């Protein structure tokens, strides 16, 4: 019972002082992010072509 009271004294004040949830505002996509996505897409496409080429040789 004492443990419950000790925990209760620490948990309740933190819940009372907690701030309300604020939704995050999405950031616009940057040119760097678009270039990274382009590079990743091209690498993925090259990998798919390589796999097709290796499987087609069998």
CHARMM-style PDB file with segment names, atoms N, HN, CA, C and O in Angstrom:
ATOM      1  N   UNK     1       0.826  -1.189   0.000  1.00  0.00      PROA
ATOM      2  CA  UNK     1       0.000   0.000   0.000  1.00  0.00      PROA
ATOM      3  C   UNK     1       0.873   1.257   0.000  1.00  0.00      PROA
ATOM      4  O   UNK     1       0.550   2.246  -0.657  1.00  0.00      PROA
ATOM      5  N   UNK     2       1.973   1.206   0.738  1.00  0.00      PROA
ATOM      6  HN  UNK     2       2.236   0.402   1.271  1.00  0.00      PROA
ATOM      7  CA  UNK     2       2.848   2.384   0.782  1.00  0.00      PROA
ATOM      8  C   UNK     2       3.473   2.625  -0.588  1.00  0.00      PROA
ATOM      9  O   UNK     2       3.656   3.769  -1.003  1.00  0.00      PROA
ATOM     10  N   UNK     3       3.796   1.543  -1.283  1.00  0.00      PROA
ATOM     11  HN  UNK     3       3.647   0.613  -0.946  1.00  0.00      PROA
ATOM     12  CA  UNK     3       4.382   1.690  -2.617  1.00  0.00      PROA
ATOM     13  C   UNK     3       3.385   2.364  -3.560  1.00  0.00      PROA
ATOM     14  O   UNK     3       3.761   3.221  -4.360  1.00  0.00      PROA
ATOM     15  N   UNK     4       2.142   1.980  -3.462  1.00  0.00      PROA
ATOM     16  HN  UNK     4       1.837   1.284  -2.812  1.00  0.00      PROA
ATOM     17  CA  UNK     4       1.111   2.597  -4.289  1.00  0.00      PROA
ATOM     18  C   UNK     4       1.010   4.094  -3.999  1.00  0.00      PROA
ATOM     19  O   UNK     4       0.908   4.891  -4.931  1.00  0.00      PROA
ATOM     20  N   UNK     5       1.038   4.483  -2.746  1.00  0.00      PROA
ATOM     21  HN  UNK     5       1.121   3.835  -1.989  1.00  0.00      PROA
ATOM     22  CA  UNK     5       0.948   5.897  -2.394  1.00  0.00      PROA
ATOM     23  C   UNK     5       2.161   6.674  -2.886  1.00  0.00      PROA
ATOM     24  O   UNK     5       2.036   7.817  -3.327  1.00  0.00      PROA
ATOM     25  N   UNK     6       3.338   6.052  -2.809  1.00  0.00      PROA
ATOM     26  HN  UNK     6       3.439   5.124  -2.451  1.00  0.00      PROA
ATOM     27  CA  UNK     6       4.543   6.728  -3.287  1.00  0.00      PROA
ATOM     28  C   UNK     6       4.471   6.926  -4.792  1.00  0.00      PROA
ATOM     29  O   UNK     6       4.766   8.011  -5.292  1.00  0.00      PROA
ATOM     30  N   UNK     7       4.082   5.888  -5.515  1.00  0.00      PROA
ATOM     31  HN  UNK     7       3.843   5.006  -5.109  1.00  0.00      PROA
ATOM     32  CA  UNK     7       3.950   6.006  -6.966  1.00  0.00      PROA
ATOM     33  C   UNK     7       2.863   7.015  -7.337  1.00  0.00      PROA
ATOM     34  O   UNK     7       3.017   7.788  -8.283  1.00  0.00      PROA
ATOM     35  N   UNK     8       1.784   6.999  -6.594  1.00  0.00      PROA
ATOM     36  HN  UNK     8       1.659   6.372  -5.825  1.00  0.00      PROA
ATOM     37  CA  UNK     8       0.667   7.910  -6.860  1.00  0.00      PROA
ATOM     38  C   UNK     8       1.095   9.361  -6.699  1.00  0.00      PROA
ATOM     39  O   UNK     8       0.661  10.221  -7.466  1.00  0.00      PROA
ATOM     40  N   UNK     9       1.936   9.643  -5.717  1.00  0.00      PROA
ATOM     41  HN  UNK     9       2.289   8.944  -5.094  1.00  0.00      PROA
ATOM     42  CA  UNK     9       2.376  11.024  -5.499  1.00  0.00      PROA
ATOM     43  C   UNK     9       3.288  11.515  -6.616  1.00  0.00      PROA
ATOM     44  O   UNK     9       3.381  12.721  -6.846  1.00  0.00      PROA
ATOM     45  N   UNK    10       3.970  10.594  -7.322  1.00  0.00      PROA
ATOM     46  HN  UNK    10       3.894   9.614  -7.136  1.00  0.00      PROA
ATOM     47  CA  UNK    10       4.824  11.006  -8.431  1.00  0.00      PROA
ATOM     48  C   UNK    10       4.079  11.065  -9.759  1.00  0.00      PROA
ATOM     49  O   UNK    10       4.406  11.886 -10.617  1.00  0.00      PROA
ATOM     50  N   UNK    11       3.091  10.213  -9.935  1.00  0.00      PROA
ATOM     51  HN  UNK    11       2.825   9.547  -9.238  1.00  0.00      PROA
ATOM     52  CA  UNK    11       2.398  10.126 -11.215  1.00  0.00      PROA
ATOM     53  C   UNK    11       1.340  11.215 -11.362  1.00  0.00      PROA
ATOM     54  O   UNK    11       1.227  11.808 -12.434  1.00  0.00      PROA
ATOM     55  N   UNK    12       0.583  11.490 -10.343  1.00  0.00      PROA
ATOM     56  HN  UNK    12       0.676  11.008  -9.471  1.00  0.00      PROA
ATOM     57  CA  UNK    12      -0.529  12.444 -10.438  1.00  0.00      PROA
ATOM     58  C   UNK    12      -0.046  13.856 -10.769  1.00  0.00      PROA
ATOM     59  O   UNK    12      -0.614  14.472 -11.670  1.00  0.00      PROA
ATOM     60  N   UNK    13       0.953  14.398 -10.106  1.00  0.00      PROA
ATOM     61  HN  UNK    13       1.415  13.897  -9.374  1.00  0.00      PROA
ATOM     62  CA  UNK    13       1.361  15.764 -10.474  1.00  0.00      PROA
ATOM     63  C   UNK    13       1.873  15.873 -11.906  1.00  0.00      PROA
ATOM     64  O   UNK    13       1.654  16.893 -12.559  1.00  0.00      PROA
ATOM     65  N   UNK    14       2.543  14.853 -12.400  1.00  0.00      PROA
ATOM     66  HN  UNK    14       2.720  14.024 -11.870  1.00  0.00      PROA
ATOM     67  CA  UNK    14       3.034  14.927 -13.771  1.00  0.00      PROA
ATOM     68  C   UNK    14       1.880  14.885 -14.763  1.00  0.00      PROA
ATOM     69  O   UNK    14       1.960  15.505 -15.823  1.00  0.00      PROA
ATOM     70  N   UNK    15       0.815  14.170 -14.444  1.00  0.00      PROA
ATOM     71  HN  UNK    15       0.750  13.666 -13.583  1.00  0.00      PROA
ATOM     72  CA  UNK    15      -0.344  14.125 -15.336  1.00  0.00      PROA
ATOM     73  C   UNK    15      -1.086  15.464 -15.316  1.00  0.00      PROA
ATOM     74  O   UNK    15      -1.631  15.887 -16.335  1.00  0.00      PROA
ATOM     75  N   UNK    16      -1.107  16.115 -14.183  1.00  0.00      PROA
ATOM     76  HN  UNK    16      -0.664  15.771 -13.355  1.00  0.00      PROA
ATOM     77  CA  UNK    16      -1.802  17.393 -14.077  1.00  0.00      PROA
ATOM     78  C   UNK    16      -1.034  18.479 -14.821  1.00  0.00      PROA
ATOM     79  O   UNK    16      -1.643  19.365 -15.420  1.00  0.00      PROA
ATOM     80  N   UNK    17       0.293  18.420 -14.788  1.00  0.00      PROA
ATOM     81  HN  UNK    17       0.788  17.700 -14.301  1.00  0.00      PROA
ATOM     82  CA  UNK    17       1.113  19.445 -15.410  1.00  0.00      PROA
ATOM     83  C   UNK    17       1.393  19.180 -16.888  1.00  0.00      PROA
ATOM     84  O   UNK    17       2.052  19.991 -17.539  1.00  0.00      PROA
ATOM     85  N   UNK    18       0.918  18.089 -17.416  1.00  0.00      PROA
ATOM     86  HN  UNK    18       0.382  17.430 -16.887  1.00  0.00      PROA
ATOM     87  CA  UNK    18       1.195  17.749 -18.813  1.00  0.00      PROA
ATOM     88  C   UNK    18       0.496  18.722 -19.750  1.00  0.00      PROA
ATOM     89  O   UNK    18      -0.618  19.174 -19.487  1.00  0.00      PROA
ATOM     90  N   UNK    19       1.174  19.033 -20.849  1.00  0.00      PROA
ATOM     91  HN  UNK    19       2.079  18.666 -21.062  1.00  0.00      PROA
ATOM     92  CA  UNK    19       0.588  19.938 -21.843  1.00  0.00      PROA
ATOM     93  C   UNK    19      -0.378  19.169 -22.742  1.00  0.00      PROA
ATOM     94  O   UNK    19      -0.306  17.947 -22.868  1.00  0.00      PROA
ATOM     95  N   UNK    20      -1.268  19.914 -23.350  1.00  0.00      PROA
ATOM     96  HN  UNK    20      -1.327  20.907 -23.247  1.00  0.00      PROA
ATOM     97  CA  UNK    20      -2.198  19.305 -24.295  1.00  0.00      PROA
ATOM     98  C   UNK    20      -1.436  18.910 -25.559  1.00  0.00      PROA
ATOM     99  O   UNK    20      -0.440  19.539 -25.917  1.00  0.00      PROA
ATOM    100  N   UNK    21      -1.909  17.877 -26.219  1.00  0.00      PROA
ATOM    101  HN  UNK    21      -2.717  17.366 -25.928  1.00  0.00      PROA
ATOM    102  CA  UNK    21      -1.254  17.391 -27.437  1.00  0.00      PROA
ATOM    103  C   UNK    21      -1.435  18.401 -28.548  1.00  0.00      PROA
ATOM    104  O   UNK    21      -2.542  18.875 -28.800  1.00  0.00      PROA
ATOM    105  N   UNK    22      -0.335  18.727 -29.213  1.00  0.00      PROA
ATOM    106  HN  UNK    22       0.565  18.341 -29.008  1.00  0.00      PROA
ATOM    107  CA  UNK    22      -0.393  19.611 -30.369  1.00  0.00      PROA
ATOM    108  C   UNK    22       0.005  18.809 -31.597  1.00  0.00      PROA
ATOM    109  O   UNK    22       1.073  18.197 -31.640  1.00  0.00      PROA
ATOM    110  N   UNK    23      -0.861  18.823 -32.584  1.00  0.00      PROA
ATOM    111  HN  UNK    23      -1.728  19.321 -32.550  1.00  0.00      PROA
ATOM    112  CA  UNK    23      -0.593  18.050 -33.801  1.00  0.00      PROA
ATOM    113  C   UNK    23       0.622  18.634 -34.520  1.00  0.00      PROA
ATOM    114  O   UNK    23       0.761  19.853 -34.625  1.00  0.00      PROA
ATOM    115  N   UNK    24       1.502  17.758 -35.015  1.00  0.00      PROA
ATOM    116  HN  UNK    24       1.389  16.768 -34.930  1.00  0.00      PROA
ATOM    117  CA  UNK    24       2.654  18.266 -35.766  1.00  0.00      PROA
ATOM    118  C   UNK    24       2.222  18.830 -37.115  1.00  0.00      PROA
ATOM    119  O   UNK    24       1.308  18.311 -37.754  1.00  0.00      PROA
ATOM    120  N   UNK    25       2.881  19.882 -37.529  1.00  0.00      PROA
ATOM    121  HN  UNK    25       3.624  20.304 -37.010  1.00  0.00      PROA
ATOM    122  CA  UNK    25       2.582  20.507 -38.811  1.00  0.00      PROA
ATOM    123  C   UNK    25       3.514  19.897 -39.848  1.00  0.00      PROA
ATOM    124  O   UNK    25       4.733  19.981 -39.697  1.00  0.00      PROA
ATOM    125  N   UNK    26       2.975  19.289 -40.891  1.00  0.00      PROA
ATOM    126  HN  UNK    26       1.985  19.221 -41.014  1.00  0.00      PROA
ATOM    127  CA  UNK    26       3.847  18.676 -41.896  1.00  0.00      PROA
ATOM    128  C   UNK    26       4.677  19.731 -42.625  1.00  0.00      PROA
ATOM    129  O   UNK    26       4.181  20.803 -42.972  1.00  0.00      PROA
ATOM    130  N   UNK    27       5.936  19.408 -42.848  1.00  0.00      PROA
ATOM    131  HN  UNK    27       6.339  18.538 -42.566  1.00  0.00      PROA
ATOM    132  CA  UNK    27       6.834  20.313 -43.544  1.00  0.00      PROA
ATOM    133  C   UNK    27       6.780  20.028 -45.044  1.00  0.00      PROA
ATOM    134  O   UNK    27       6.547  18.889 -45.447  1.00  0.00      PROA
ATOM    135  N   UNK    28       6.990  21.040 -45.864  1.00  0.00      PROA
ATOM    136  HN  UNK    28       7.179  21.966 -45.537  1.00  0.00      PROA
ATOM    137  CA  UNK    28       7.003  20.796 -47.308  1.00  0.00      PROA
ATOM    138  C   UNK    28       8.228  19.975 -47.701  1.00  0.00      PROA
ATOM    139  O   UNK    28       9.259  20.007 -47.030  1.00  0.00      PROA
ATOM    140  N   UNK    29       8.092  19.248 -48.787  1.00  0.00      PROA
ATOM    141  HN  UNK    29       7.254  19.221 -49.332  1.00  0.00      PROA
ATOM    142  CA  UNK    29       9.196  18.411 -49.258  1.00  0.00      PROA
ATOM    143  C   UNK    29      10.262  19.306 -49.880  1.00  0.00      PROA
ATOM    144  O   UNK    29       9.957  20.185 -50.686  1.00  0.00      PROA
ATOM    145  N   UNK    30      11.508  19.075 -49.499  1.00  0.00      PROA
ATOM    146  HN  UNK    30      11.756  18.361 -48.844  1.00  0.00      PROA
ATOM    147  CA  UNK    30      12.600  19.907 -49.992  1.00  0.00      PROA
ATOM    148  C   UNK    30      13.177  19.320 -51.278  1.00  0.00      PROA
ATOM    149  O   UNK    30      12.898  18.176 -51.637  1.00  0.00      PROA
ATOM    150  N   UNK    31      13.979  20.122 -51.956  1.00  0.00      PROA
ATOM    151  HN  UNK    31      14.205  21.052 -51.664  1.00  0.00      PROA
ATOM    152  CA  UNK    31      14.627  19.667 -53.188  1.00  0.00      PROA
ATOM    153  C   UNK    31      15.617  18.543 -52.875  1.00  0.00      PROA
ATOM    154  O   UNK    31      15.791  17.626 -53.677  1.00  0.00      PROA
ATOM    155  N   UNK    32      16.262  18.614 -51.713  1.00  0.00      PROA
ATOM    156  HN  UNK    32      16.121  19.360 -51.061  1.00  0.00      PROA
ATOM    157  CA  UNK    32      17.187  17.538 -51.303  1.00  0.00      PROA
ATOM    158  C   UNK    32      16.458  16.218 -51.155  1.00  0.00      PROA
ATOM    159  O   UNK    32      16.955  15.174 -51.577  1.00  0.00      PROA
ATOM    160  N   UNK    33      15.284  16.266 -50.559  1.00  0.00      PROA
ATOM    161  HN  UNK    33      14.880  17.114 -50.217  1.00  0.00      PROA
ATOM    162  CA  UNK    33      14.502  15.049 -50.376  1.00  0.00      PROA
ATOM    163  C   UNK    33      14.062  14.478 -51.717  1.00  0.00      PROA
ATOM    164  O   UNK    33      14.048  13.260 -51.897  1.00  0.00      PROA
ATOM    165  N   UNK    34      13.706  15.344 -52.655  1.00  0.00      PROA
ATOM    166  HN  UNK    34      13.718  16.333 -52.508  1.00  0.00      PROA
ATOM    167  CA  UNK    34      13.301  14.872 -53.975  1.00  0.00      PROA
ATOM    168  C   UNK    34      14.473  14.217 -54.704  1.00  0.00      PROA
ATOM    169  O   UNK    34      14.299  13.198 -55.371  1.00  0.00      PROA
ATOM    170  N   UNK    35      15.667  14.803 -54.578  1.00  0.00      PROA
ATOM    171  HN  UNK    35      15.809  15.631 -54.036  1.00  0.00      PROA
ATOM    172  CA  UNK    35      16.845  14.201 -55.215  1.00  0.00      PROA
ATOM    173  C   UNK    35      17.193  12.860 -54.583  1.00  0.00      PROA
ATOM    174  O   UNK    35      17.569  11.921 -55.286  1.00  0.00      PROA
ATOM    175  N   UNK    36      17.070  12.762 -53.267  1.00  0.00      PROA
ATOM    176  HN  UNK    36      16.765  13.524 -52.696  1.00  0.00      PROA
ATOM    177  CA  UNK    36      17.347  11.496 -52.597  1.00  0.00      PROA
ATOM    178  C   UNK    36      16.343  10.427 -53.037  1.00  0.00      PROA
ATOM    179  O   UNK    36      16.707   9.269 -53.241  1.00  0.00      PROA
ATOM    180  N   UNK    37      15.079  10.827 -53.181  1.00  0.00      PROA
ATOM    181  HN  UNK    37      14.783  11.768 -53.016  1.00  0.00      PROA
ATOM    182  CA  UNK    37      14.052   9.889 -53.632  1.00  0.00      PROA
ATOM    183  C   UNK    37      14.327   9.451 -55.069  1.00  0.00      PROA
ATOM    184  O   UNK    37      14.145   8.280 -55.400  1.00  0.00      PROA
ATOM    185  N   UNK    38      14.759  10.371 -55.921  1.00  0.00      PROA
ATOM    186  HN  UNK    38      14.906  11.322 -55.652  1.00  0.00      PROA
ATOM    187  CA  UNK    38      15.099  10.033 -57.298  1.00  0.00      PROA
ATOM    188  C   UNK    38      16.263   9.048 -57.344  1.00  0.00      PROA
ATOM    189  O   UNK    38      16.225   8.069 -58.090  1.00  0.00      PROA
ATOM    190  N   UNK    39      17.297   9.310 -56.544  1.00  0.00      PROA
ATOM    191  HN  UNK    39      17.327  10.105 -55.938  1.00  0.00      PROA
ATOM    192  CA  UNK    39      18.454   8.413 -56.520  1.00  0.00      PROA
ATOM    193  C   UNK    39      18.052   7.019 -56.026  1.00  0.00      PROA
ATOM    194  O   UNK    39      18.464   6.011 -56.599  1.00  0.00      PROA
ATOM    195  N   UNK    40      17.256   6.970 -54.976  1.00  0.00      PROA
ATOM    196  HN  UNK    40      16.921   7.790 -54.511  1.00  0.00      PROA
ATOM    197  CA  UNK    40      16.815   5.683 -54.451  1.00  0.00      PROA
ATOM    198  C   UNK    40      15.960   4.938 -55.469  1.00  0.00      PROA
ATOM    199  O   UNK    40      16.071   3.719 -55.599  1.00  0.00      PROA
ATOM    200  N   UNK    41      15.112   5.660 -56.188  1.00  0.00      PROA
ATOM    201  HN  UNK    41      15.023   6.650 -56.083  1.00  0.00      PROA
ATOM    202  CA  UNK    41      14.268   5.029 -57.202  1.00  0.00      PROA
ATOM    203  C   UNK    41      15.110   4.446 -58.335  1.00  0.00      PROA
ATOM    204  O   UNK    41      14.854   3.336 -58.802  1.00  0.00      PROA
ATOM    205  N   UNK    42      16.118   5.205 -58.773  1.00  0.00      PROA
ATOM    206  HN  UNK    42      16.326   6.107 -58.394  1.00  0.00      PROA
ATOM    207  CA  UNK    42      16.976   4.711 -59.858  1.00  0.00      PROA
ATOM    208  C   UNK    42      17.798   3.494 -59.415  1.00  0.00      PROA
ATOM    209  O   UNK    42      17.980   2.554 -60.188  1.00  0.00      PROA
ATOM    210  N   UNK    43      18.289   3.511 -58.187  1.00  0.00      PROA
ATOM    211  HN  UNK    43      18.142   4.275 -57.558  1.00  0.00      PROA
ATOM    212  CA  UNK    43      19.048   2.366 -57.669  1.00  0.00      PROA
ATOM    213  C   UNK    43      18.144   1.137 -57.569  1.00  0.00      PROA
ATOM    214  O   UNK    43      18.558   0.027 -57.903  1.00  0.00      PROA
ATOM    215  N   UNK    44      16.912   1.339 -57.109  1.00  0.00      PROA
ATOM    216  HN  UNK    44      16.575   2.240 -56.837  1.00  0.00      PROA
ATOM    217  CA  UNK    44      15.968   0.229 -57.007  1.00  0.00      PROA
ATOM    218  C   UNK    44      15.635  -0.319 -58.392  1.00  0.00      PROA
ATOM    219  O   UNK    44      15.552  -1.534 -58.571  1.00  0.00      PROA
ATOM    220  N   UNK    45      15.444   0.557 -59.362  1.00  0.00      PROA
ATOM    221  HN  UNK    45      15.511   1.544 -59.217  1.00  0.00      PROA
ATOM    222  CA  UNK    45      15.167   0.130 -60.729  1.00  0.00      PROA
ATOM    223  C   UNK    45      16.347  -0.657 -61.294  1.00  0.00      PROA
ATOM    224  O   UNK    45      16.145  -1.674 -61.958  1.00  0.00      PROA
ATOM    225  N   UNK    46      17.574  -0.204 -61.043  1.00  0.00      PROA
ATOM    226  HN  UNK    46      17.738   0.623 -60.505  1.00  0.00      PROA
ATOM    227  CA  UNK    46      18.767  -0.924 -61.502  1.00  0.00      PROA
ATOM    228  C   UNK    46      18.846  -2.307 -60.858  1.00  0.00      PROA
ATOM    229  O   UNK    46      19.227  -3.277 -61.514  1.00  0.00      PROA
ATOM    230  N   UNK    47      18.490  -2.398 -59.587  1.00  0.00      PROA
ATOM    231  HN  UNK    47      18.180  -1.611 -59.055  1.00  0.00      PROA
ATOM    232  CA  UNK    47      18.501  -3.691 -58.910  1.00  0.00      PROA
ATOM    233  C   UNK    47      17.465  -4.636 -59.518  1.00  0.00      PROA
ATOM    234  O   UNK    47      17.735  -5.823 -59.699  1.00  0.00      PROA
ATOM    235  N   UNK    48      16.288  -4.114 -59.831  1.00  0.00      PROA
ATOM    236  HN  UNK    48      16.068  -3.149 -59.685  1.00  0.00      PROA
ATOM    237  CA  UNK    48      15.256  -4.949 -60.459  1.00  0.00      PROA
ATOM    238  C   UNK    48      15.703  -5.441 -61.834  1.00  0.00      PROA
ATOM    239  O   UNK    48      15.475  -6.596 -62.192  1.00  0.00      PROA
ATOM    240  N   UNK    49      16.336  -4.561 -62.597  1.00  0.00      PROA
ATOM    241  HN  UNK    49      16.521  -3.622 -62.306  1.00  0.00      PROA
ATOM    242  CA  UNK    49      16.830  -4.961 -63.922  1.00  0.00      PROA
ATOM    243  C   UNK    49      17.920  -6.018 -63.779  1.00  0.00      PROA
ATOM    244  O   UNK    49      17.958  -6.975 -64.552  1.00  0.00      PROA
ATOM    245  N   UNK    50      18.807  -5.853 -62.797  1.00  0.00      PROA
ATOM    246  HN  UNK    50      18.776  -5.075 -62.169  1.00  0.00      PROA
ATOM    247  CA  UNK    50      19.874  -6.834 -62.576  1.00  0.00      PROA
ATOM    248  C   UNK    50      19.299  -8.197 -62.196  1.00  0.00      PROA
ATOM    249  O   UNK    50      19.772  -9.227 -62.677  1.00  0.00      PROA
ATOM    250  N   UNK    51      18.302  -8.206 -61.354  1.00  0.00      PROA
ATOM    251  HN  UNK    51      17.918  -7.369 -60.964  1.00  0.00      PROA
ATOM    252  CA  UNK    51      17.673  -9.478 -60.957  1.00  0.00      PROA
ATOM    253  C   UNK    51      17.001 -10.125 -62.163  1.00  0.00      PROA
ATOM    254  O   UNK    51      17.121 -11.334 -62.362  1.00  0.00      PROA
ATOM    255  N   UNK    52      16.296  -9.334 -62.968  1.00  0.00      PROA
ATOM    256  HN  UNK    52      16.199  -8.352 -62.807  1.00  0.00      PROA
ATOM    257  CA  UNK    52      15.643  -9.883 -64.163  1.00  0.00      PROA
ATOM    258  C   UNK    52      16.684 -10.466 -65.114  1.00  0.00      PROA
ATOM    259  O   UNK    52      16.477 -11.535 -65.689  1.00  0.00      PROA
ATOM    260  N   UNK    53      17.789  -9.770 -65.277  1.00  0.00      PROA
ATOM    261  HN  UNK    53      17.958  -8.902 -64.810  1.00  0.00      PROA
ATOM    262  CA  UNK    53      18.853 -10.247 -66.160  1.00  0.00      PROA
ATOM    263  C   UNK    53      19.452 -11.549 -65.640  1.00  0.00      PROA
ATOM    264  O   UNK    53      19.690 -12.475 -66.415  1.00  0.00      PROA
ATOM    265  N   UNK    54      19.699 -11.627 -64.321  1.00  0.00      PROA
ATOM    266  HN  UNK    54      19.505 -10.875 -63.691  1.00  0.00      PROA
ATOM    267  CA  UNK    54      20.266 -12.854 -63.755  1.00  0.00      PROA
ATOM    268  C   UNK    54      19.290 -14.018 -63.846  1.00  0.00      PROA
ATOM    269  O   UNK    54      19.696 -15.141 -64.142  1.00  0.00      PROA
ATOM    270  N   UNK    55      18.014 -13.765 -63.596  1.00  0.00      PROA
ATOM    271  HN  UNK    55      17.685 -12.852 -63.356  1.00  0.00      PROA
ATOM    272  CA  UNK    55      17.020 -14.847 -63.641  1.00  0.00      PROA
ATOM    273  C   UNK    55      16.768 -15.270 -65.086  1.00  0.00      PROA
ATOM    274  O   UNK    55      16.529 -16.448 -65.349  1.00  0.00      PROA
ATOM    275  N   UNK    56      16.819 -14.329 -66.021  1.00  0.00      PROA
ATOM    276  HN  UNK    56      17.013 -13.372 -65.807  1.00  0.00      PROA
ATOM    277  CA  UNK    56      16.554 -14.639 -67.417  1.00  0.00      PROA
ATOM    278  C   UNK    56      17.668 -15.478 -68.038  1.00  0.00      PROA
ATOM    279  O   UNK    56      17.441 -16.149 -69.045  1.00  0.00      PROA
ATOM    280  N   UNK    57      18.839 -15.452 -67.471  1.00  0.00      PROA
ATOM    281  HN  UNK    57      19.024 -14.906 -66.653  1.00  0.00      PROA
ATOM    282  CA  UNK    57      19.961 -16.223 -68.022  1.00  0.00      PROA
ATOM    283  C   UNK    57      19.851 -17.705 -67.710  1.00  0.00      PROA
ATOM    284  O   UNK    57      20.545 -18.508 -68.334  1.00  0.00      PROA
ATOM    285  N   UNK    58      19.016 -18.091 -66.779  1.00  0.00      PROA
ATOM    286  HN  UNK    58      18.453 -17.439 -66.272  1.00  0.00      PROA
ATOM    287  CA  UNK    58      18.918 -19.499 -66.392  1.00  0.00      PROA
ATOM    288  C   UNK    58      18.268 -20.268 -67.438  1.00  0.00      PROA
ATOM    289  OT1 UNK    58      18.093 -21.478 -67.296  1.00  0.00      PROA
TER     290      UNK     58
END
